[in-house]
Amino acid sequence: MAIFIGNSFLQHYLNYEEKMKIAISATGNGPTEKMDSRFGRCPFFVTFDTETEKFDSFENPAASAAGGAGPAAARELAKNNVELVITGHVGTNAEQALSAAAIKVITDFTGTVQEVLDAYLLKDESKSE
């Protein structure tokens, strides 16, 4: 599912130099869904590519894993070329797997996927000024 961003607020903040693919752990497969605070057990990851300005999503195959959900979710993000994940809580094993895959972790946002993305991009933009 790809959605083009028509939001001028977002487009203004996407003019910064850092281009990357961002994933947000989510309860559903779109930008209006709530961010899920469970990294390894979230049902979906919604991604946003800052270069193409498009959303996409994929199911988290680790959501129903008997064990090792965090590292398995980290491998799935790496397979999908994600460079940064925004989520609620990341366990030690998942943190190690994300670090090994060079995926940055942000854990200080809540709301819908769109709200979380807006807040992250605003915060990131204010750091570069």
All heavy atoms as an XYZ file, in Angstrom:
974
protein
N       0.842     -1.178      0.000
C       0.000      0.000      0.000
C       0.881      1.234      0.000
O       1.602      1.485      0.948
C      -0.866     -0.025      1.260
C      -1.639      1.227      1.460
S      -2.565      1.183      2.985
C      -1.475      2.131      4.017
N       0.897      1.974     -1.049
C       1.680      3.202     -1.132
C       0.734      4.395     -1.168
O      -0.244      4.387     -1.895
C       2.567      3.183     -2.365
N       1.054      5.412     -0.373
C       0.223      6.611     -0.301
C       1.131      7.817     -0.494
O       2.139      7.951      0.195
C      -0.479      6.726      1.071
C      -1.353      5.506      1.310
C      -1.296      8.007      1.152
C      -1.902      5.431      2.709
N       0.792      8.697     -1.414
C       1.580      9.911     -1.607
C       1.177     10.947     -0.579
O      -0.001     11.110     -0.290
C       1.379     10.484     -3.013
C       2.176     11.732     -3.244
C       3.534     11.645     -3.443
C       1.592     12.972     -3.216
C       4.290     12.795     -3.618
C       2.328     14.122     -3.406
C       3.691     14.029     -3.607
N       2.137     11.619     -0.044
C       1.884     12.661      0.944
C       1.489     13.950      0.225
O       2.258     14.474     -0.560
C       3.150     12.948      1.774
C       3.552     11.742      2.574
C       2.953     14.128      2.684
C       2.573     11.373      3.622
N       0.313     14.443      0.525
C      -0.124     15.704     -0.034
C      -0.112     16.794      1.018
O      -0.601     17.875      0.816
N       0.454     16.500      2.171
C       0.445     17.387      3.317
C       1.575     18.406      3.195
O       2.740     18.048      3.238
C       0.612     16.520      4.570
C       0.548     17.296      5.853
O       0.825     18.489      5.882
N       0.199     16.629      6.926
N       1.247     19.685      3.033
C       2.281     20.698      2.855
C       3.167     20.830      4.089
O       4.342     21.148      3.983
C       1.651     22.047      2.509
O       0.813     22.479      3.553
N       2.598     20.543      5.278
C       3.393     20.562      6.508
C       4.561     19.585      6.387
O       5.705     19.918      6.605
C       2.521     20.192      7.705
C       3.299     19.910      8.965
C       3.713     20.955      9.759
C       3.614     18.624      9.330
C       4.443     20.708     10.911
C       4.337     18.372     10.479
C       4.748     19.421     11.275
N       4.245     18.363      5.997
C       5.288     17.344      5.852
C       6.247     17.705      4.735
O       7.449     17.555      4.881
C       4.668     15.979      5.548
C       4.460     15.063      6.729
C       3.819     13.760      6.271
C       5.725     14.786      7.474
N       5.735     18.183      3.627
C       6.605     18.496      2.504
C       7.598     19.589      2.879
O       8.751     19.543      2.460
C       5.781     18.887      1.283
C       5.088     17.661      0.703
C       4.364     17.940     -0.583
O       4.416     19.037     -1.114
N       3.692     16.938     -1.088
N       7.190     20.532      3.692
C       8.113     21.571      4.142
C       9.277     20.966      4.918
O      10.428     21.324      4.717
C       7.384     22.597      5.013
C       8.306     23.556      5.688
N       8.919     24.584      5.020
C       8.740     23.623      6.969
C       9.687     25.253      5.864
N       9.597     24.690      7.050
N       8.974     20.022      5.803
C      10.007     19.444      6.640
C      10.788     18.333      5.971
O      11.780     17.869      6.505
C       9.403     18.966      7.972
C       9.071     20.148      8.825
C       7.784     20.633      8.917
C      10.076     20.837      9.488
C       7.490     21.753      9.664
C       9.796     21.963     10.231
C       8.505     22.412     10.318
O       8.228     23.527     11.047
N      10.386     17.918      4.788
C      11.122     16.873      4.080
C      12.216     17.439      3.191
O      12.900     16.704      2.512
C      10.165     16.021      3.257
C       9.287     15.133      4.115
C       8.252     14.438      3.248
C      10.095     14.131      4.883
N      12.405     18.732      3.219
C      13.440     19.344      2.399
C      14.814     19.296      3.056
O      15.765     19.825      2.520
C      13.061     20.793      2.070
C      11.884     20.836      1.128
O      11.732     19.969      0.283
N      11.042     21.840      1.274
N      14.932     18.661      4.215
C      16.248     18.538      4.824
C      17.037     17.475      4.087
O      16.499     16.667      3.346
C      16.145     18.259      6.325
C      15.503     16.955      6.709
C      16.282     15.834      7.000
C      14.126     16.841      6.822
C      15.700     14.638      7.359
C      13.535     15.653      7.181
C      14.320     14.558      7.451
O      13.755     13.371      7.815
N      18.347     17.459      4.268
C      19.235     16.640      3.455
C      19.154     15.145      3.721
O      19.400     14.358      2.828
C      20.679     17.105      3.647
C      20.927     18.474      3.056
C      22.356     18.913      3.231
O      23.231     18.063      3.450
O      22.585     20.123      3.138
N      18.862     14.737      4.934
C      18.911     13.316      5.264
C      17.738     12.563      4.636
O      16.587     12.772      4.984
C      18.900     13.120      6.784
C      19.171     11.704      7.186
C      19.302     11.548      8.685
O      19.057     12.513      9.425
O      19.655     10.446      9.099
N      18.047     11.702      3.682
C      17.032     10.870      3.039
C      17.136      9.474      3.630
O      18.233      8.913      3.730
C      17.247     10.812      1.526
C      17.231     12.175      0.854
C      15.896     12.856      0.995
C      15.907     14.183      0.267
N      14.734     14.987      0.519
N      16.007      8.916      4.045
C      16.033      7.597      4.665
C      14.657      6.963      4.632
O      13.664      7.600      4.320
C      16.517      7.684      6.101
C      15.516      8.341      7.054
S      16.085      8.315      8.734
C      16.305     10.051      9.006
N      14.638      5.690      4.981
C      13.395      4.955      5.114
C      13.139      4.774      6.600
O      13.955      4.204      7.318
C      13.491      3.611      4.404
C      12.169      2.906      4.253
C      12.336      1.709      3.328
C      11.028      1.066      2.996
N      11.236     -0.098      2.109
N      11.995      5.275      7.052
C      11.612      5.248      8.459
C      10.493      4.227      8.636
O       9.553      4.207      7.840
C      11.105      6.639      8.900
C      12.200      7.696      8.720
C      10.601      6.604     10.344
C      11.696      9.130      8.868
N      10.576      3.390      9.665
C       9.492      2.453      9.995
C       8.906      2.847     11.343
O       9.628      3.263     12.255
C      10.005      1.020     10.057
N       7.596      2.687     11.456
C       6.898      2.950     12.718
C       6.090      1.704     13.049
O       5.326      1.217     12.202
C       5.994      4.193     12.597
C       6.846      5.418     12.246
C       5.205      4.418     13.892
C       6.068      6.638     11.841
N       6.280      1.171     14.266
C       5.495      0.000     14.685
C       4.048      0.449     14.812
O       3.755      1.483     15.398
C       6.025     -0.569     16.003
O       6.026      0.420     17.023
N       3.128     -0.338     14.230
C       1.744      0.136     14.145
C       0.728     -0.971     14.401
O       1.014     -2.152     14.217
C       1.507      0.745     12.764
N      -0.480     -0.533     14.779
C      -1.586     -1.460     15.013
C      -2.277     -1.851     13.713
O      -3.019     -2.829     13.673
C      -2.624     -0.838     15.965
O      -3.117      0.376     15.377
C      -2.021     -0.543     17.329
N      -2.066     -1.087     12.643
C      -2.667     -1.358     11.352
C      -1.733     -0.941     10.236
O      -0.588     -0.561     10.487
N      -2.222     -0.973      8.992
C      -1.316     -0.803      7.857
C      -1.345      0.561      7.168
O      -1.072      0.658      5.986
C      -1.601     -1.894      6.821
C      -2.972     -1.757      6.199
O      -3.785     -0.952      6.640
N      -3.233     -2.544      5.171
N      -1.640      1.623      7.901
C      -1.659      2.938      7.264
C      -1.304      4.060      8.207
O      -1.184      3.867      9.425
N      -1.146      5.266      7.683
C      -0.715      6.407      8.492
C      -1.728      6.880      9.521
O      -1.360      7.582     10.459
C      -0.426      7.499      7.464
C      -1.118      7.086      6.223
C      -1.242      5.601      6.254
N      -2.989      6.488      9.393
C      -3.991      6.902     10.384
C      -4.102      5.911     11.546
O      -4.834      6.169     12.504
C      -5.383      7.068      9.732
O      -5.784      5.819      9.168
C      -5.359      8.143      8.656
N      -3.371      4.816     11.461
C      -3.383      3.809     12.538
C      -2.532      4.280     13.711
O      -1.630      5.101     13.547
C      -2.847      2.467     12.025
C      -3.621      1.910     10.855
C      -5.031      1.488     11.201
O      -5.309      1.210     12.393
O      -5.851      1.420     10.277
N      -2.805      3.743     14.886
C      -2.037      4.087     16.087
C      -0.654      3.432     16.050
O      -0.511      2.314     15.553
C      -2.754      3.601     17.354
C      -3.987      4.397     17.685
C      -3.589      5.684     18.328
C      -4.812      6.408     18.851
N      -4.470      7.731     19.296
N       0.326      4.137     16.578
C       1.620      3.516     16.770
C       1.463      2.439     17.838
O       0.780      2.651     18.833
C       2.662      4.531     17.229
C       4.058      3.917     17.346
S       5.279      5.031     18.058
C       5.087      4.605     19.783
N       2.058      1.282     17.620
C       2.031      0.201     18.602
C       3.310      0.292     19.423
O       4.401      0.376     18.868
C       1.963     -1.152     17.878
C       1.611     -2.303     18.807
O       2.103     -2.309     19.950
O       0.868     -3.196     18.376
N       3.183      0.286     20.730
C       4.356      0.429     21.597
C       5.201     -0.842     21.661
O       6.311     -0.820     22.163
C       3.934      0.850     23.006
O       3.153     -0.175     23.594
N       4.691     -1.946     21.141
C       5.416     -3.222     21.185
C       6.199     -3.416     19.899
O       5.631     -3.731     18.860
C       4.432     -4.383     21.366
C       3.510     -4.220     22.564
C       2.354     -5.180     22.494
N       1.587     -4.969     21.263
C       0.833     -5.885     20.696
N       0.710     -7.078     21.229
N       0.172     -5.616     19.579
N       7.491     -3.283     19.955
C       8.304     -3.414     18.744
C       8.190     -4.806     18.119
O       7.759     -4.960     16.988
C       9.777     -3.093     19.034
C      10.680     -3.443     17.893
C      10.641     -2.697     16.730
C      11.524     -4.540     17.952
C      11.448     -3.035     15.645
C      12.333     -4.879     16.883
C      12.291     -4.119     15.728
N       8.588     -5.833     18.835
C       8.623     -7.179     18.273
C       7.270     -7.795     18.014
O       7.125     -8.674     17.169
N       6.262     -7.358     18.734
C       4.927     -7.960     18.640
C       3.901     -7.082     17.919
O       2.724     -7.437     17.857
C       4.396     -8.287     20.035
C       5.284     -9.206     20.830
C       4.991    -10.624     20.517
N       5.907    -11.504     21.266
C       6.153    -12.718     20.903
N       5.588    -13.233     19.839
N       6.985    -13.473     21.597
N       4.319     -5.964     17.360
C       3.366     -5.126     16.627
C       2.878     -5.883     15.390
O       3.640     -6.621     14.777
C       3.998     -3.791     16.233
S       5.284     -3.913     14.977
N       1.612     -5.718     15.011
C       1.119     -6.448     13.846
C       1.645     -5.920     12.501
O       1.747     -6.669     11.539
C      -0.402     -6.289     13.921
C      -0.693     -5.323     14.993
C       0.554     -5.057     15.759
N       1.977     -4.629     12.435
C       2.443     -4.028     11.181
C       3.595     -3.061     11.429
O       3.741     -2.511     12.524
C       1.320     -3.206     10.516
C       0.219     -4.032      9.947
C      -0.884     -4.352     10.719
C       0.273     -4.486      8.639
C      -1.914     -5.122     10.203
C      -0.754     -5.253      8.113
C      -1.845     -5.577      8.897
N       4.360     -2.845     10.383
C       5.298     -1.732     10.318
C       4.840     -0.866      9.155
O       4.630     -1.363      8.045
C       6.734     -2.199     10.084
C       7.360     -2.816     11.291
C       7.500     -4.193     11.388
C       7.792     -2.029     12.354
C       8.064     -4.771     12.501
C       8.358     -2.606     13.473
C       8.500     -3.977     13.552
N       4.639      0.411      9.426
C       4.324      1.371      8.367
C       5.631      2.103      8.080
O       6.279      2.607      8.996
C       3.218      2.357      8.800
C       2.967      3.397      7.709
C       1.933      1.602      9.118
N       6.013      2.139      6.816
C       7.271      2.793      6.448
C       6.981      4.085      5.687
O       5.939      4.226      5.039
C       8.151      1.874      5.575
O       7.462      1.547      4.371
C       8.529      0.605      6.330
N       7.930      4.987      5.804
C       7.864      6.243      5.073
C       9.231      6.496      4.482
O      10.235      6.486      5.195
C       7.453      7.404      5.983
C       7.334      8.703      5.242
C       6.231      8.954      4.435
C       8.321      9.660      5.333
C       6.128     10.146      3.721
C       8.220     10.856      4.639
C       7.119     11.094      3.829
N       9.282      6.698      3.182
C      10.538      6.980      2.487
C      10.633      8.492      2.301
O       9.797      9.084      1.604
C      10.540      6.259      1.140
C      11.870      6.363      0.418
O      12.462      7.466      0.390
O      12.304      5.335     -0.122
N      11.616      9.117      2.911
C      11.721     10.577      2.841
C      12.147     11.061      1.460
O      11.967     12.230      1.155
C      12.697     11.132      3.902
O      13.999     10.612      3.658
C      12.237     10.774      5.310
N      12.683     10.168      0.637
C      13.067     10.568     -0.717
C      11.860     10.575     -1.664
O      11.646     11.522     -2.406
C      14.154      9.646     -1.260
C      14.744     10.132     -2.558
C      16.013      9.409     -2.933
O      16.413      8.456     -2.245
O      16.611      9.818     -3.943
N      11.062      9.520     -1.623
C       9.888      9.440     -2.501
C       8.650     10.063     -1.868
O       7.652     10.284     -2.553
C       9.559      7.975     -2.846
O       9.190      7.280     -1.652
C      10.726      7.297     -3.534
N       8.703     10.309     -0.556
C       7.599     10.869      0.221
C       6.357      9.973      0.168
O       5.235     10.459      0.105
C       7.278     12.289     -0.241
C       8.459     13.227     -0.078
C       8.171     14.648     -0.507
O       6.993     14.996     -0.723
O       9.125     15.424     -0.615
N       6.567      8.668      0.206
C       5.464      7.713      0.157
C       5.469      6.794      1.360
O       6.516      6.395      1.856
C       5.543      6.871     -1.118
C       5.267      7.676     -2.372
C       5.226      6.803     -3.587
C       4.956      7.672     -4.810
N       4.909      6.868     -6.032
N       4.253      6.470      1.796
C       4.059      5.471      2.839
C       3.937      4.101      2.180
O       3.464      3.975      1.052
C       2.748      5.723      3.605
C       2.843      6.791      4.643
C       2.292      8.030      4.410
C       3.451      6.536      5.849
C       2.351      9.013      5.382
C       3.511      7.511      6.825
C       2.966      8.763      6.589
N       4.323      3.091      2.922
C       4.099      1.708      2.553
C       3.928      0.956      3.866
O       4.125      1.530      4.945
C       5.277      1.161      1.751
C       4.889      0.003      0.853
O       3.776     -0.534      1.005
O       5.703     -0.376     -0.007
N       3.581     -0.298      3.816
C       3.465     -1.066      5.057
C       3.680     -2.534      4.768
O       3.578     -2.977      3.621
C       2.088     -0.853      5.702
O       1.081     -1.390      4.879
N       4.003     -3.268      5.821
C       4.104     -4.718      5.713
C       3.771     -5.334      7.058
O       3.961     -4.717      8.105
C       5.480     -5.165      5.209
C       6.648     -4.723      6.044
C       7.133     -5.509      7.078
C       7.276     -3.517      5.767
C       8.216     -5.091      7.843
C       8.365     -3.100      6.516
C       8.838     -3.892      7.561
N       3.222     -6.531      7.000
C       2.920     -7.254      8.227
C       4.214     -7.667      8.897
O       5.203     -7.975      8.234
C       2.075     -8.492      7.929
C       0.636     -8.156      7.618
C      -0.233     -9.395      7.521
O      -0.210    -10.222      8.463
O      -0.917     -9.521      6.499
N       4.192     -7.693     10.229
C       5.337     -8.137     11.001
C       5.209     -9.647     11.188
O       4.380    -10.098     11.977
C       5.362     -7.419     12.353
C       6.471     -7.906     13.248
O       7.364     -8.627     12.823
N       6.418     -7.509     14.508
N       6.012    -10.432     10.491
C       5.891    -11.884     10.611
C       6.281    -12.395     12.002
O       5.944    -13.515     12.367
C       6.832    -12.418      9.533
C       7.787    -11.320      9.264
C       7.051    -10.041      9.559
N       6.953    -11.571     12.783
C       7.385    -11.973     14.125
C       6.310    -11.738     15.178
O       6.465    -12.165     16.318
C       8.653    -11.216     14.510
N       5.215    -11.072     14.821
C       4.191    -10.692     15.803
C       3.663    -11.877     16.599
O       3.361    -11.748     17.780
C       3.044     -9.961     15.118
N       3.549    -13.024     15.975
C       3.004    -14.203     16.663
C       4.063    -15.263     16.950
O       3.723    -16.407     17.246
C       1.863    -14.799     15.839
O       2.351    -15.174     14.565
N       5.325    -14.882     16.880
C       6.415    -15.840     17.141
C       6.388    -16.299     18.593
O       6.059    -15.533     19.497
C       7.761    -15.203     16.820
N       6.739    -17.553     18.800
C       6.774    -18.103     20.158
C       7.879    -17.452     20.984
O       7.738    -17.254     22.184
C       6.983    -19.615     20.098
N       8.966    -17.104     20.353
C      10.084    -16.456     21.038
C      10.944    -15.747     20.021
O      10.858    -16.005     18.818
N      11.779    -14.830     20.480
C      12.685    -14.121     19.580
C      12.010    -13.152     18.636
O      12.524    -12.867     17.559
N      10.854    -12.615     19.053
C      10.106    -11.713     18.178
C      10.887    -10.438     17.862
O      10.877     -9.972     16.716
C       8.759    -11.357     18.800
N      11.572     -9.881     18.840
C      12.314     -8.636     18.620
C      13.419     -8.775     17.579
O      13.455     -8.011     16.609
N      14.328     -9.742     17.740
C      15.368     -9.923     16.731
C      14.801    -10.273     15.348
O      15.309     -9.811     14.329
C      16.222    -11.064     17.288
C      16.038    -10.963     18.765
C      14.600    -10.538     18.938
N      13.729    -11.073     15.315
C      13.107    -11.418     14.025
C      12.521    -10.174     13.363
O      12.641     -9.991     12.149
C      12.035    -12.483     14.224
N      11.886     -9.303     14.143
C      11.340     -8.056     13.604
C      12.475     -7.168     13.095
O      12.351     -6.531     12.044
C      10.516     -7.329     14.662
N      13.588     -7.139     13.810
C      14.747     -6.346     13.379
C      15.277     -6.857     12.036
O      15.616     -6.060     11.154
C      15.844     -6.400     14.440
N      15.334     -8.177     11.863
C      15.778     -8.752     10.588
C      14.824     -8.355      9.452
O      15.260     -8.058      8.338
C      15.892    -10.272     10.676
C      17.099    -10.744     11.463
C      17.332    -12.239     11.334
N      16.245    -13.034     11.907
C      16.135    -13.352     13.202
N      17.063    -12.948     14.069
N      15.123    -14.084     13.632
N      13.527     -8.331      9.743
C      12.538     -7.943      8.730
C      12.725     -6.477      8.326
O      12.627     -6.141      7.152
C      11.131     -8.187      9.267
C      10.063     -8.149      8.237
C      10.136     -9.282      7.206
O      10.735    -10.335      7.471
O       9.579     -9.089      6.112
N      13.009     -5.613      9.297
C      13.259     -4.205      8.973
C      14.504     -4.068      8.109
O      14.506     -3.306      7.133
C      13.413     -3.376     10.255
C      12.159     -3.197     11.108
C      12.479     -2.314     12.312
C      11.001     -2.619     10.319
N      15.556     -4.808      8.464
C      16.788     -4.755      7.669
C      16.523     -5.239      6.245
O      17.021     -4.648      5.274
C      17.870     -5.592      8.339
N      15.741     -6.305      6.108
C      15.387     -6.841      4.789
C      14.635     -5.805      3.960
O      14.750     -5.787      2.739
C      14.534     -8.104      4.976
C      14.230     -8.847      3.705
C      13.582    -10.183      3.999
C      12.076     -9.996      4.012
N      11.359    -11.267      4.183
N      13.896     -4.924      4.620
C      13.129     -3.876      3.950
C      13.873     -2.544      3.871
O      13.261     -1.505      3.616
C      11.775     -3.700      4.644
C      10.803     -4.782      4.253
O      10.155     -4.684      3.215
N      10.708     -5.844      5.043
N      15.176     -2.569      4.118
C      16.047     -1.387      3.986
C      15.660     -0.213      4.873
O      15.835      0.950      4.502
C      16.115     -0.934      2.525
C      16.639     -2.027      1.628
O      17.651     -2.647      1.930
N      15.931     -2.288      0.549
N      15.138     -0.505      6.056
C      14.781      0.540      7.012
C      16.051      1.033      7.710
O      16.917      0.242      8.071
C      13.755     -0.004      8.040
C      13.574      0.957      9.194
C      12.440     -0.293      7.348
N      16.140      2.338      7.887
C      17.312      2.931      8.542
C      17.007      3.484      9.924
O      17.912      3.727     10.708
C      17.881      4.026      7.651
C      18.372      3.474      6.317
C      18.528      4.553      5.284
O      19.554      5.261      5.338
O      17.627      4.694      4.433
N      15.717      3.697     10.224
C      15.315      4.230     11.520
C      13.953      3.650     11.867
O      13.084      3.570     10.994
C      15.229      5.762     11.445
C      14.774      6.465     12.714
C      15.655      7.661     12.991
C      13.334      6.902     12.594
N      13.777      3.239     13.118
C      12.477      2.738     13.570
C      12.007      3.582     14.747
O      12.797      3.938     15.621
C      12.510      1.235     13.929
C      13.430      0.943     15.097
C      11.109      0.709     14.219
N      10.727      3.930     14.728
C      10.101      4.647     15.831
C       9.093      3.685     16.449
O       8.223      3.154     15.757
C       9.401      5.933     15.356
C      10.400      6.841     14.619
C       8.779      6.667     16.546
C       9.773      8.060     13.961
N       9.243      3.447     17.745
C       8.423      2.461     18.439
C       8.315      2.842     19.906
O       8.825      3.878     20.322
C       9.019      1.046     18.242
O       8.115      0.075     18.741
C      10.382      0.902     18.900
N       7.685      1.992     20.686
C       7.544      2.257     22.112
C       8.665      1.639     22.936
O       9.521      2.329     23.461
N       8.703      0.318     22.988
C       9.684     -0.381     23.809
C      10.446     -1.387     22.960
O       9.853     -2.110     22.174
C       9.000     -1.113     24.966
C       9.937     -1.976     25.744
N      10.869     -1.452     26.601
C      10.107     -3.315     25.755
C      11.568     -2.442     27.123
N      11.126     -3.586     26.623
N      11.762     -1.425     23.164
C      12.626     -2.380     22.471
C      13.394     -3.157     23.528
O      14.090     -2.573     24.356
C      13.613     -1.649     21.528
C      14.556     -2.632     20.869
C      12.854     -0.861     20.471
N      13.269     -4.474     23.498
C      13.993     -5.327     24.431
C      15.481     -5.391     24.108
O      15.922     -4.958     23.041
N      16.246     -5.951     25.023
C      17.702     -6.028     24.879
C      18.129     -6.773     23.625
O      19.007     -6.313     22.893
C      18.324     -6.697     26.124
O      17.901     -5.969     27.277
C      19.831     -6.690     26.063
N      17.535     -7.936     23.367
C      17.917     -8.717     22.188
C      17.558     -7.988     20.895
O      18.332     -8.000     19.935
C      17.268    -10.103     22.218
C      17.840    -10.963     23.325
O      18.941    -10.738     23.805
N      17.074    -11.954     23.745
N      16.404     -7.362     20.875
C      16.006     -6.592     19.697
C      16.928     -5.391     19.511
O      17.321     -5.070     18.385
C      14.560     -6.130     19.829
N      17.286     -4.751     20.602
C      18.189     -3.604     20.535
C      19.526     -3.999     19.926
O      20.072     -3.296     19.078
C      18.392     -3.032     21.942
C      19.117     -1.721     21.973
C      19.185     -1.141     23.385
O      18.272     -1.379     24.189
O      20.182     -0.459     23.657
N      20.040     -5.152     20.336
C      21.300     -5.646     19.783
C      21.170     -5.963     18.293
O      22.059     -5.642     17.506
C      21.770     -6.878     20.557
C      22.221     -6.557     21.960
C      22.485     -7.807     22.799
O      22.191     -8.919     22.402
N      23.058     -7.596     23.978
N      20.055     -6.583     17.913
C      19.839     -6.925     16.504
C      19.693     -5.660     15.651
O      20.224     -5.593     14.530
C      18.608     -7.808     16.357
N      18.990     -4.670     16.154
C      18.839     -3.407     15.430
C      20.180     -2.703     15.294
O      20.506     -2.175     14.226
C      17.816     -2.514     16.127
C      16.366     -2.979     16.020
C      15.498     -2.291     17.067
C      15.817     -2.747     14.616
N      20.955     -2.701     16.348
C      22.275     -2.081     16.316
C      23.179     -2.780     15.298
O      23.878     -2.122     14.521
C      22.912     -2.130     17.710
O      24.206     -1.579     17.672
N      23.144     -4.106     15.283
C      23.955     -4.866     14.331
C      23.559     -4.571     12.887
O      24.393     -4.623     11.982
C      23.827     -6.363     14.612
N      22.291     -4.256     12.679
C      21.793     -3.925     11.342
C      21.922     -2.434     11.029
O      21.464     -1.975      9.978
C      20.338     -4.356     11.206
N      22.512     -1.674     11.941
C      22.698     -0.221     11.790
C      21.364      0.508     11.636
O      21.237      1.473     10.878
C      23.636      0.100     10.637
N      20.340      0.050     12.376
C      19.035      0.710     12.377
C      18.913      1.515     13.659
O      19.005      0.976     14.759
C      17.891     -0.329     12.272
C      18.000     -1.101     10.959
C      16.532      0.377     12.388
C      17.039     -2.274     10.839
N      18.720      2.820     13.502
C      18.579      3.726     14.634
C      17.197      3.537     15.261
O      16.219      3.299     14.556
C      18.751      5.162     14.147
C      18.739      6.203     15.230
C      18.974      7.591     14.651
C      18.814      8.640     15.722
N      18.922      9.999     15.199
N      17.110      3.666     16.585
C      15.849      3.467     17.313
C      15.455      4.753     18.029
O      16.259      5.351     18.731
C      15.984      2.331     18.348
C      14.679      2.139     19.108
C      16.421      1.038     17.687
N      14.198      5.144     17.859
C      13.623      6.293     18.560
C      12.422      5.774     19.337
O      11.575      5.076     18.780
C      13.163      7.386     17.569
C      14.292      7.834     16.651
C      12.533      8.558     18.308
C      15.384      8.630     17.303
N      12.319      6.143     20.625
C      11.223      5.609     21.445
C      10.442      6.674     22.209
O       9.744      6.350     23.143
C      11.760      4.580     22.473
O      12.723      5.234     23.304
C      12.367      3.378     21.811
N      10.509      7.916     21.807
C       9.859      8.958     22.627
C       8.653      9.640     21.970
O       8.406     10.812     22.175
C      10.884      9.994     23.075
C      11.607     10.663     21.922
O      11.448     10.221     20.778
O      12.339     11.640     22.169
N       7.857      8.883     21.187
C       6.675      9.454     20.548
C       5.468      8.544     20.762
O       5.618      7.336     20.914
C       6.889      9.622     19.042
C       7.961     10.617     18.690
C       9.227     10.188     18.303
C       7.718     11.977     18.744
C      10.219     11.098     17.975
C       8.713     12.896     18.421
C       9.966     12.448     18.037
N       4.272      9.125     20.732
C       3.022      8.357     20.764
C       2.021      9.038     19.843
O       2.180     10.210     19.498
C       2.419      8.285     22.190
O       2.148      9.617     22.647
C       3.341      7.581     23.160
N       0.985      8.308     19.447
C      -0.067      8.859     18.599
C      -0.281      7.993     17.386
O       0.097      6.819     17.363
N      -0.872      8.569     16.352
C      -1.028      7.830     15.101
C       0.313      7.818     14.374
O       1.220      8.597     14.703
C      -2.075      8.486     14.176
O      -1.579      9.754     13.736
C      -3.427      8.633     14.854
N       0.420      6.972     13.386
C       1.653      6.914     12.589
C       1.955      8.287     12.012
O       3.088      8.766     12.075
C       1.524      5.839     11.483
C       2.650      5.948     10.477
C       1.467      4.440     12.106
N       0.944      8.946     11.451
C       1.139     10.279     10.860
C       1.606     11.291     11.913
O       2.528     12.059     11.668
C      -0.159     10.766     10.214
C      -0.021     12.101      9.493
C       0.728     11.967      8.193
O       0.264     11.291      7.289
N       1.875     12.604      8.080
N       0.972     11.284     13.087
C       1.358     12.211     14.158
C       2.787     11.963     14.624
O       3.549     12.910     14.858
C       0.402     12.077     15.342
C      -0.995     12.576     15.065
C      -2.019     12.140     16.103
O      -1.742     11.243     16.917
O      -3.124     12.710     16.078
N       3.142     10.706     14.754
C       4.490     10.340     15.187
C       5.519     10.786     14.148
O       6.550     11.369     14.483
C       4.577      8.819     15.451
C       6.004      8.341     15.564
C       3.777      8.455     16.692
N       5.217     10.539     12.886
C       6.130     10.954     11.817
C       6.279     12.470     11.786
O       7.398     12.994     11.717
C       5.632     10.434     10.471
C       6.531     10.765      9.282
C       7.902     10.114      9.429
C       5.870     10.331      7.994
N       5.163     13.191     11.863
C       5.213     14.659     11.886
C       6.081     15.154     13.049
O       6.927     16.029     12.871
C       3.811     15.250     12.038
C       2.947     15.100     10.803
O       3.463     14.730      9.733
O       1.726     15.352     10.927
N       5.861     14.585     14.234
C       6.609     15.012     15.424
C       8.096     14.708     15.270
O       8.939     15.535     15.619
C       6.050     14.328     16.667
N       8.431     13.545     14.740
C       9.844     13.195     14.545
C      10.490     14.144     13.543
O      11.577     14.658     13.786
C      10.014     11.747     14.066
C      11.438     11.502     13.641
C      12.442     11.375     14.601
C      11.794     11.492     12.300
C      13.767     11.224     14.219
C      13.119     11.337     11.917
C      14.105     11.198     12.884
O      15.412     11.064     12.496
N       9.834     14.377     12.414
C      10.427     15.244     11.382
C      10.583     16.676     11.893
O      11.577     17.333     11.605
C       9.581     15.203     10.121
C       9.594     13.863      9.378
C       8.600     13.881      8.224
C      10.978     13.494      8.896
N       9.618     17.144     12.682
C       9.732     18.489     13.268
C      10.907     18.559     14.225
O      11.695     19.502     14.196
C       8.446     18.808     14.032
C       7.587     19.951     13.561
C       6.377     20.133     14.417
C       8.348     21.218     13.363
N      11.023     17.544     15.082
C      12.113     17.506     16.056
C      13.455     17.401     15.356
O      14.409     18.088     15.699
C      11.902     16.297     16.988
C      12.902     16.189     18.104
C      12.543     15.024     19.008
C      13.523     14.891     20.133
N      13.211     13.767     20.999
N      13.531     16.558     14.327
C      14.771     16.370     13.585
C      15.165     17.644     12.847
O      16.321     18.009     12.814
C      14.607     15.207     12.597
C      15.930     14.709     12.064
O      16.829     14.442     12.883
O      16.064     14.595     10.832
N      14.188     18.327     12.286
C      14.453     19.579     11.573
C      14.980     20.647     12.525
O      15.884     21.388     12.199
C      13.178     20.074     10.880
C      13.318     21.390     10.170
C      14.185     21.330      8.929
O      14.464     20.238      8.421
O      14.598     22.404      8.462
N      14.426     20.719     13.733
C      14.867     21.746     14.692
C      16.300     21.483     15.156
O      17.012     22.422     15.494
C      13.927     21.820     15.878
O      14.015     20.650     16.664
N      16.756     20.248     15.127
C      18.139     19.935     15.503
C      19.129     20.442     14.462
O      20.245     20.780     14.778
C      18.327     18.413     15.634
C      17.758     17.830     16.879
C      18.052     16.345     16.898
C      17.386     15.679     18.058
N      17.587     14.211     18.020
N      18.708     20.459     13.191
C      19.634     20.831     12.131
C      19.694     22.333     11.878
O      20.462     22.790     11.072
C      19.259     20.102     10.835
O      17.992     20.513     10.383
N      18.857     23.086     12.548
C      18.854     24.549     12.338
C      19.893     25.217     13.206
O      20.300     24.789     14.208
C      17.468     25.115     12.628
C      16.481     24.709     11.581
C      15.071     25.244     11.850
O      14.819     25.822     12.917
O      14.241     25.072     10.957
